[in-house]
Amino acid sequence: MIRIQIERAFNVGPELLWELVVDPDHYHFWTETFSEGSDFDGDWTKGSTIRFVAEDEHGIESGMVSEIVESQWPEFISIRHLGLVVNGVNDYESPLAHEWAPAFENYRFIPKEDGRCIFAVEQDLPEEQAEEFKVNWEKSFDRMAILLETSANVGKVITLRERSHNRPEVIWEKLVTPEKVMSWNYASDDWYCPSAKSNLEIGGEFHYEMAAKDGSSSFDFWGTYTEIEPAKRLCFVLGDGRNVRINIFEKPYGCLIEERFEVEQQNTLDLQRQGWQNILKNLAR
């Protein structure tokens, strides 16, 4: 096992470069050079288990199973690869798994005085794979630059995903039934949703009260439904004009919930991503 180091400067700040790296919509594109159909299952918060995988034509996953050992927004991500994913199963003990893990893959986002940001990568690899991965990283950097030049969504739209063992119909009922919304619609343990109302029709409104448990703050989280496809898709416009789309995909294990929302300007991208991800995790459970 050896460690390679490679870097590239980009004409954006670290916040946008971080989004480019961790958002699943963008991740698909820039990691294509390593594996066709690259994806990840999990999130990038410290302590999280995350699987970097691709599906074959039968939906069987292969790749790496890892953990996020450090996540310091927007400066540093450290990934520890623990084993392989083979035929959809985590493999920690085979000889091939021991060739690739344990190993680290570290990302540093280094701001420059001229407004650019250096994306620096350190990666532990079997020695015979080093040169191939260096070439692939250069190609990935090229793809990142293309995204930054052509995509209007980097840093403006956040995409989140969560797997659930529940069937799509169960998730749908939790998503649209006011009494059930109250059980999962909170971003942290010191907040809750004491009331919820919904008129589930195109042009109808929902109103969810979001409140701190200590009584220090509350607000009306509301919006207007624009698209309704039971157990598959729910779209709405929030009261401040931002669009939200939720898709539910049936999977052998249950379903995959995918949510896209336009960002607001009051809170950091990281805080918005974490808050909405926590709520989505509650829904998926």
C-alpha positions as CSV (number, residue, x, y, z in Angstrom):
1,M,0.0,0.0,0.0
2,I,1.3,3.5,-0.9
3,R,-0.1,7.0,-0.7
4,I,-0.6,9.1,-3.7
5,Q,-1.1,12.9,-3.5
6,I,-2.7,15.0,-6.3
7,E,-4.4,18.4,-6.4
8,R,-6.0,20.9,-8.7
9,A,-7.0,24.6,-8.3
10,F,-10.6,25.6,-9.1
11,N,-12.2,29.0,-9.6
12,V,-14.6,28.8,-6.7
13,G,-14.5,29.0,-2.9
14,P,-14.3,25.9,-0.7
15,E,-18.0,26.0,0.1
16,L,-19.0,25.4,-3.5
17,L,-16.2,22.9,-4.1
18,W,-17.4,20.9,-1.0
19,E,-20.9,20.8,-2.5
20,L,-19.5,19.6,-5.8
21,V,-17.8,16.7,-4.1
22,V,-20.5,15.5,-1.7
23,D,-23.8,16.2,-3.5
24,P,-25.0,12.9,-5.2
25,D,-26.1,14.6,-8.4
26,H,-22.6,16.0,-9.0
27,Y,-20.8,13.0,-7.5
28,H,-22.2,10.7,-10.3
29,F,-20.5,12.8,-12.9
30,W,-17.1,13.5,-11.6
31,T,-16.5,9.9,-10.3
32,E,-17.5,8.3,-13.6
33,T,-13.8,8.0,-14.5
34,F,-13.2,5.6,-11.7
35,S,-16.3,3.4,-12.2
36,E,-19.3,3.6,-14.5
37,G,-22.4,4.4,-12.5
38,S,-20.5,5.4,-9.3
39,D,-22.8,6.4,-6.4
40,F,-22.7,6.4,-2.6
41,D,-25.0,5.2,0.1
42,G,-24.8,7.3,3.3
43,D,-23.8,10.8,4.2
44,W,-20.6,12.7,4.8
45,T,-21.0,13.6,8.5
46,K,-18.3,12.5,11.0
47,G,-18.9,8.9,12.3
48,S,-21.2,7.9,9.4
49,T,-20.9,4.6,7.5
50,I,-20.8,5.2,3.8
51,R,-20.7,2.8,0.9
52,F,-19.1,3.9,-2.4
53,V,-20.8,1.6,-4.9
54,A,-22.0,1.0,-8.5
55,E,-24.9,-1.2,-9.6
56,D,-24.7,-3.8,-12.4
57,E,-27.6,-4.4,-14.8
58,H,-29.3,-6.6,-12.1
59,G,-29.1,-4.0,-9.4
60,I,-26.3,-5.8,-7.5
61,E,-23.8,-3.4,-5.9
62,S,-20.0,-3.5,-5.8
63,G,-17.4,-1.1,-4.4
64,M,-16.1,-0.1,-1.0
65,V,-17.6,0.1,2.5
66,S,-16.1,3.0,4.5
67,E,-16.6,5.4,7.4
68,I,-16.2,9.2,7.6
69,V,-13.6,9.6,10.4
70,E,-13.5,13.4,10.1
71,S,-15.7,16.0,8.5
72,Q,-14.7,19.7,9.0
73,W,-16.8,21.9,6.8
74,P,-15.6,23.4,4.4
75,E,-12.0,22.3,4.9
76,F,-11.4,18.6,5.3
77,I,-12.9,15.2,4.9
78,S,-11.2,12.0,5.9
79,I,-12.5,8.6,4.7
80,R,-11.3,5.3,6.1
81,H,-12.0,2.4,3.8
82,L,-12.9,-0.7,5.8
83,G,-13.5,-3.4,3.1
84,L,-15.2,-4.2,-0.2
85,V,-18.8,-4.5,-1.3
86,V,-19.1,-7.8,-3.3
87,N,-22.4,-8.9,-4.8
88,G,-24.1,-6.4,-2.5
89,V,-22.5,-7.8,0.7
90,N,-19.9,-6.1,2.8
91,D,-16.6,-8.0,2.7
92,Y,-14.0,-7.2,5.4
93,E,-12.0,-10.5,5.5
94,S,-11.2,-11.8,2.1
95,P,-7.6,-11.6,0.7
96,L,-8.8,-9.0,-1.9
97,A,-10.4,-6.9,0.8
98,H,-7.2,-6.9,2.8
99,E,-5.4,-5.6,-0.4
100,W,-7.6,-2.5,-0.4
101,A,-8.4,-1.9,3.2
102,P,-7.9,-0.5,5.7
103,A,-6.9,2.6,3.8
104,F,-7.5,6.3,4.0
105,E,-8.7,8.8,1.4
106,N,-8.5,12.4,2.5
107,Y,-9.8,15.6,0.8
108,R,-8.6,19.0,1.7
109,F,-10.2,22.2,0.5
110,I,-7.6,25.0,0.6
111,P,-8.7,28.6,-0.1
112,K,-6.4,30.9,-1.9
113,E,-6.2,34.7,-1.6
114,D,-7.3,35.1,-5.2
115,G,-10.6,33.5,-4.5
116,R,-9.7,30.1,-5.9
117,C,-9.7,26.8,-4.0
118,I,-7.2,23.9,-4.2
119,F,-8.8,20.5,-4.0
120,A,-6.0,18.2,-2.6
121,V,-6.4,14.5,-2.4
122,E,-4.4,11.9,-0.5
123,Q,-5.3,8.3,-1.1
124,D,-3.8,4.9,0.1
125,L,-3.7,2.3,-2.7
126,P,-2.1,-1.0,-3.7
127,E,1.1,0.1,-5.4
128,E,0.2,-1.4,-8.7
129,Q,-2.9,0.8,-8.9
130,A,-1.2,4.1,-8.2
131,E,-0.5,5.4,-11.7
132,E,-4.0,4.4,-12.9
133,F,-5.7,6.3,-10.1
134,K,-3.5,9.4,-10.7
135,V,-4.7,9.4,-14.3
136,N,-8.3,8.9,-13.2
137,W,-8.1,11.7,-10.7
138,E,-6.8,14.1,-13.4
139,K,-9.8,13.1,-15.5
140,S,-12.1,13.7,-12.5
141,F,-10.7,17.1,-11.9
142,D,-11.5,17.9,-15.6
143,R,-15.1,16.8,-15.0
144,M,-15.3,18.9,-11.9
145,A,-14.2,22.0,-13.9
146,I,-16.8,21.2,-16.6
147,L,-19.6,21.0,-13.9
148,L,-18.5,24.3,-12.4
149,E,-18.7,26.0,-15.8
150,T,-21.9,24.4,-17.1
151,S,-24.2,23.5,-14.1
152,A,-26.4,26.2,-12.6
153,N,-27.2,23.9,-9.6
154,V,-23.9,23.7,-7.8
155,G,-24.5,25.4,-4.4
156,K,-28.0,26.4,-5.4
157,V,-29.8,23.0,-5.2
158,I,-29.1,20.4,-2.6
159,T,-29.9,16.7,-3.2
160,L,-30.3,14.2,-0.4
161,R,-31.0,10.5,-0.3
162,E,-32.0,8.0,2.3
163,R,-32.7,4.3,2.1
164,S,-35.7,2.8,3.9
165,H,-36.8,-0.7,4.6
166,N,-40.4,0.5,4.4
167,R,-42.3,0.1,1.2
168,P,-43.1,3.3,-0.9
169,E,-46.7,3.2,0.2
170,V,-45.7,3.4,3.9
171,I,-43.3,6.3,3.3
172,W,-46.0,8.1,1.3
173,E,-48.5,7.9,4.2
174,K,-45.9,9.2,6.6
175,L,-45.1,12.0,4.2
176,V,-48.6,13.3,3.6
177,T,-50.6,12.4,6.7
178,P,-50.5,15.4,9.2
179,E,-50.6,13.2,12.3
180,K,-47.7,11.1,11.0
181,V,-45.7,14.2,9.9
182,M,-45.6,15.3,13.5
183,S,-43.7,12.2,14.4
184,W,-40.7,12.8,12.1
185,N,-40.6,16.4,11.1
186,Y,-37.7,17.8,13.2
187,A,-34.0,18.3,12.6
188,S,-32.7,17.7,16.1
189,D,-33.9,16.4,19.4
190,D,-34.4,19.8,20.9
191,W,-37.1,20.6,18.2
192,Y,-40.4,19.1,17.4
193,C,-43.5,19.5,15.3
194,P,-46.5,20.2,17.6
195,S,-49.1,20.6,14.8
196,A,-49.5,19.9,11.1
197,K,-52.3,20.6,8.6
198,S,-52.4,19.6,4.9
199,N,-54.8,20.0,2.0
200,L,-53.4,17.3,-0.4
201,E,-54.3,18.6,-3.8
202,I,-52.7,20.6,-6.5
203,G,-52.7,24.2,-5.3
204,G,-53.5,23.1,-1.7
205,E,-51.3,24.2,1.2
206,F,-49.6,22.4,4.1
207,H,-48.7,24.2,7.3
208,Y,-46.3,22.5,9.8
209,E,-45.5,24.2,13.1
210,M,-41.8,23.9,13.9
211,A,-40.9,24.7,17.5
212,A,-38.1,24.5,20.0
213,K,-38.9,22.3,22.9
214,D,-37.8,25.0,25.4
215,G,-40.4,27.4,23.9
216,S,-37.8,29.8,22.7
217,S,-38.7,29.8,19.1
218,S,-41.3,28.6,16.5
219,F,-42.3,29.2,12.9
220,D,-44.8,28.1,10.3
221,F,-43.1,25.9,7.7
222,W,-45.6,26.0,4.8
223,G,-45.9,25.5,1.1
224,T,-48.2,24.8,-1.9
225,Y,-48.4,21.5,-3.6
226,T,-47.5,21.5,-7.3
227,E,-47.3,17.8,-8.2
228,I,-48.8,14.8,-6.5
229,E,-48.2,11.2,-7.6
230,P,-49.0,8.9,-4.7
231,A,-46.2,6.7,-3.5
232,K,-43.9,8.1,-6.2
233,R,-43.5,11.9,-6.2
234,L,-44.4,15.0,-4.2
235,C,-43.5,18.5,-5.3
236,F,-44.2,21.8,-3.7
237,V,-43.2,25.5,-3.5
238,L,-42.3,26.8,-0.1
239,G,-43.7,30.0,1.3
240,D,-40.5,31.8,0.4
241,G,-40.7,30.6,-3.3
242,R,-38.2,27.8,-3.1
243,N,-39.0,24.6,-5.0
244,V,-38.8,21.1,-3.3
245,R,-39.1,17.7,-5.1
246,I,-39.4,14.4,-3.3
247,N,-39.1,11.1,-5.3
248,I,-39.7,7.6,-3.9
249,F,-38.1,4.8,-5.8
250,E,-39.1,1.2,-5.1
251,K,-36.1,-1.0,-4.3
252,P,-35.6,-4.7,-3.3
253,Y,-34.8,-3.6,0.2
254,G,-37.8,-1.2,0.5
255,C,-37.4,2.1,-1.1
256,L,-35.0,5.0,-1.8
257,I,-36.2,8.5,-0.9
258,E,-34.6,11.3,-2.9
259,E,-35.2,15.0,-2.0
260,R,-34.0,18.1,-3.9
261,F,-34.5,21.6,-2.6
262,E,-33.4,25.1,-3.5
263,V,-31.2,26.6,-0.9
264,E,-31.9,29.8,1.2
265,Q,-29.4,32.5,2.0
266,Q,-29.7,32.8,5.8
267,N,-27.9,29.6,6.8
268,T,-24.7,27.9,5.4
269,L,-25.0,25.2,2.8
270,D,-23.7,22.7,5.4
271,L,-26.2,23.6,8.0
272,Q,-29.0,23.3,5.5
273,R,-27.8,19.9,4.2
274,Q,-27.4,18.5,7.7
275,G,-30.8,19.8,9.0
276,W,-32.8,18.5,6.0
277,Q,-30.8,15.2,6.0
278,N,-31.7,14.6,9.7
279,I,-35.4,15.1,8.9
280,L,-35.2,12.8,5.9
281,K,-33.6,10.1,8.1
282,N,-36.5,10.4,10.5
283,L,-38.9,9.9,7.6
284,A,-37.0,6.9,6.4
285,R,-37.0,5.1,9.8
